[in-house]
Amino acid sequence: MKKNHNTITASQVTGNILVVLPKFIGDAVNCTPSLQLLKNLYPNKNIILLIRPHLVEMFKRETDYSIIVDERFNKTQPVSIWAFAKTLKATNIQVAIIMRNSLSEAILCFLASIKYRVGYAKNGRSPLLTHKLKLNENHHYIFRYCRLVNEPHDNPFSSIPKTVLVKEPSLLIPKQNKKSIGIYFGGKNKGFRHYPNEFSFIAMADIAKNIDCTFYIFGDNGELKDAQQLHQQLNQQQVDSVVLAGKTSIITMIDAIGELDLLLTIDSGPMHIAAAFNIPFVAVVGLGTSPWSVVAPKVTNAITLIANGDQLLEKDIINEIKPHHVSEAALKLLNH
């Protein structure tokens, strides 16, 4: 096959490879298939992940990649884009795969004098990119990230690898004869994605009537109040639950999710973590931040409950998914 004149040929790349990762947990998980493609292309090259400080834990166990912390986002002493570009320039980077679509990431790689700069032609970035791809909004996010690796190298791959993370045994989820069921329905801070506590409680109580289990309620500090309220309701019905909201770092949350028998979740980072570990999950999807078709995990051991009724008020869309829908889906996965 004749090579495109703009093709990056792996054999001609002598420097390091930089991957600018997104800032959200789920997006970072969805980049892992593209990282596997890069490793196949450059098995003997140093692949460097540029990661925001709060996500470093997710990848620090990886042995196939190096990490540079993006000090522009250091909360105590952030550095300027100029200073950070100078740091990157001294790292012998020849190829940059820019997974984020922001203008600042393209400026950074341009200022760092990286020879090949690959990204989507968004937000006025085209003049700063050597390989600019037109974004198709209908493409799945995982497809988009893999395309940034595949297309500039003249499409050597024909399929997408699975998402993957590295985990260790969790101290938060004890080994027991009961089923361990994780809960992440968000809090009111998740807006229209949040599954109401009154619905969550009914679904969880129904599951507990049918199967011996412990519920582990995940969340951040902003979701602690909702988690505690749900925990109190369950306690009143003598349903076993543990509040992990506000008590986990990203890495301890990752390890805990990896020990579950099932996760009940909204469209979220925890959902993508479960998918990476092949943990069955029920996804409750109302009005999300992206169309479900472009973010849905590429797994077969999950049941998605999508609100598809006639609600005209956005706040009521997720209420179309009733508690018995959630409990029936959960029991189906657990029994299977």
HUPEKA-V474405 format. One record per residue. N is the residue number from 1. RES is the residue in one small letter. PSI is psi as a letter, one per 20 degrees, with the letter a starting at -180 (none if undefined). OMEGA is omega as a letter, one per 20 degrees, with the letter a starting at -180 (999 if undefined). Layout:
N:RES:PSI:OMEGA
N:RES:PSI:OMEGA
This chain:
1:m:p:r
2:k:p:a
3:k:q:r
4:n:q:a
5:h:i:a
6:n:j:a
7:t:p:r
8:i:o:a
9:t:o:a
10:a:h:a
11:s:h:a
12:q:i:a
13:v:o:a
14:t:i:a
15:g:a:a
16:n:r:r
17:i:p:r
18:l:p:r
19:v:o:r
20:v:o:a
21:l:q:r
22:p:r:a
23:k:i:a
24:f:q:a
25:i:g:a
26:g:g:r
27:d:h:r
28:a:g:r
29:v:g:a
30:n:i:r
31:c:i:a
32:t:h:r
33:p:h:r
34:s:h:r
35:l:h:r
36:q:h:r
37:l:g:r
38:l:g:r
39:k:h:r
40:n:h:r
41:l:h:a
42:y:m:a
43:p:h:a
44:n:j:a
45:k:q:r
46:n:o:r
47:i:o:a
48:i:p:r
49:l:p:r
50:l:o:a
51:i:p:r
52:r:q:a
53:p:h:a
54:h:i:a
55:l:i:a
56:v:h:a
57:e:h:a
58:m:h:a
59:f:j:a
60:k:i:r
61:r:i:a
62:e:p:r
63:t:i:a
64:d:i:a
65:y:q:r
66:s:r:a
67:i:p:r
68:i:p:r
69:v:p:a
70:d:n:a
71:e:i:r
72:r:h:a
73:f:k:r
74:n:p:a
75:k:h:a
76:t:h:a
77:q:m:a
78:p:q:r
79:v:q:a
80:s:r:r
81:i:h:r
82:w:g:a
83:a:h:a
84:f:h:r
85:a:h:r
86:k:h:r
87:t:g:r
88:l:h:a
89:k:h:a
90:a:j:a
91:t:j:r
92:n:l:r
93:i:p:a
94:q:h:a
95:v:p:r
96:a:p:r
97:i:o:a
98:i:o:a
99:m:h:r
100:r:q:a
101:n:j:a
102:s:q:r
103:l:h:a
104:s:h:a
105:e:h:r
106:a:h:r
107:i:g:a
108:l:g:a
109:c:h:r
110:f:g:a
111:l:h:r
112:a:j:r
113:s:k:r
114:i:p:a
115:k:g:a
116:y:p:a
117:r:o:a
118:v:p:r
119:g:r:r
120:y:q:a
121:a:m:a
122:k:q:r
123:n:k:r
124:g:k:a
125:r:i:a
126:s:g:a
127:p:i:a
128:l:i:a
129:l:q:r
130:t:h:r
131:h:n:a
132:k:p:a
133:l:q:r
134:k:p:a
135:l:p:r
136:n:o:a
137:e:i:r
138:n:i:r
139:h:q:r
140:h:q:a
141:y:g:r
142:i:g:r
143:f:g:a
144:r:g:a
145:y:g:r
146:c:h:a
147:r:h:r
148:l:h:r
149:v:g:a
150:n:g:a
151:e:g:r
152:p:i:r
153:h:j:r
154:d:k:r
155:n:l:r
156:p:i:a
157:f:q:a
158:s:i:r
159:s:r:a
160:i:p:r
161:p:r:r
162:k:q:r
163:t:q:a
164:v:q:r
165:l:r:r
166:v:p:a
167:k:r:r
168:e:r:r
169:p:q:a
170:s:p:r
171:l:i:a
172:l:h:a
173:i:n:a
174:p:q:r
175:k:p:a
176:q:r:r
177:n:i:r
178:k:q:r
179:k:p:r
180:s:o:a
181:i:p:r
182:g:q:r
183:i:p:r
184:y:n:r
185:f:j:r
186:g:a:r
187:g:a:r
188:k:i:r
189:n:i:r
190:k:j:r
191:g:c:a
192:f:i:r
193:r:h:a
194:h:p:r
195:y:p:a
196:p:q:a
197:n:h:a
198:e:h:r
199:f:g:a
200:s:g:a
201:f:g:a
202:i:g:a
203:a:g:a
204:m:h:r
205:a:h:r
206:d:g:r
207:i:g:a
208:a:h:r
209:k:h:a
210:n:i:a
211:i:q:r
212:d:o:a
213:c:r:r
214:t:p:r
215:f:p:r
216:y:o:a
217:i:o:a
218:f:r:r
219:g:r:r
220:d:a:a
221:n:h:r
222:g:i:a
223:e:j:a
224:l:g:a
225:k:g:r
226:d:g:a
227:a:g:r
228:q:h:r
229:q:g:r
230:l:g:r
231:h:g:a
232:q:g:r
233:q:g:r
234:l:g:r
235:n:h:r
236:q:h:r
237:q:j:r
238:q:k:r
239:v:p:a
240:d:p:r
241:s:q:a
242:v:p:r
243:v:o:r
244:l:i:r
245:a:p:r
246:g:j:a
247:k:j:a
248:t:q:r
249:s:r:r
250:i:g:a
251:i:h:r
252:t:h:r
253:m:g:r
254:i:g:a
255:d:h:a
256:a:g:r
257:i:h:a
258:g:i:r
259:e:i:a
260:l:q:r
261:d:h:a
262:l:q:r
263:l:p:r
264:l:p:a
265:t:r:r
266:i:r:r
267:d:o:a
268:s:r:r
269:g:g:r
270:p:h:r
271:m:g:a
272:h:h:r
273:i:g:r
274:a:g:r
275:a:h:a
276:a:h:r
277:f:j:a
278:n:k:r
279:i:p:r
280:p:q:r
281:f:q:r
282:v:p:r
283:a:p:r
284:v:o:a
285:v:o:r
286:g:d:r
287:l:o:a
288:g:a:r
289:t:i:r
290:s:q:r
291:p:p:a
292:w:h:a
293:s:h:a
294:v:i:r
295:v:i:a
296:a:p:r
297:p:q:a
298:k:m:a
299:v:r:a
300:t:i:a
301:n:l:a
302:a:q:r
303:i:p:r
304:t:p:r
305:l:o:a
306:i:p:r
307:a:p:a
308:n:l:a
309:g:b:a
310:d:k:r
311:q:p:a
312:l:h:r
313:l:p:a
314:e:h:a
315:k:h:a
316:d:i:a
317:i:g:a
318:i:h:r
319:n:i:r
320:e:h:r
321:i:o:a
322:k:q:a
323:p:h:a
324:h:h:r
325:h:g:a
326:v:g:a
327:s:h:r
328:e:g:r
329:a:g:r
330:a:g:a
331:l:h:r
332:k:g:r
333:l:g:a
334:l:g:a
335:n:h:r
336:h:none:999
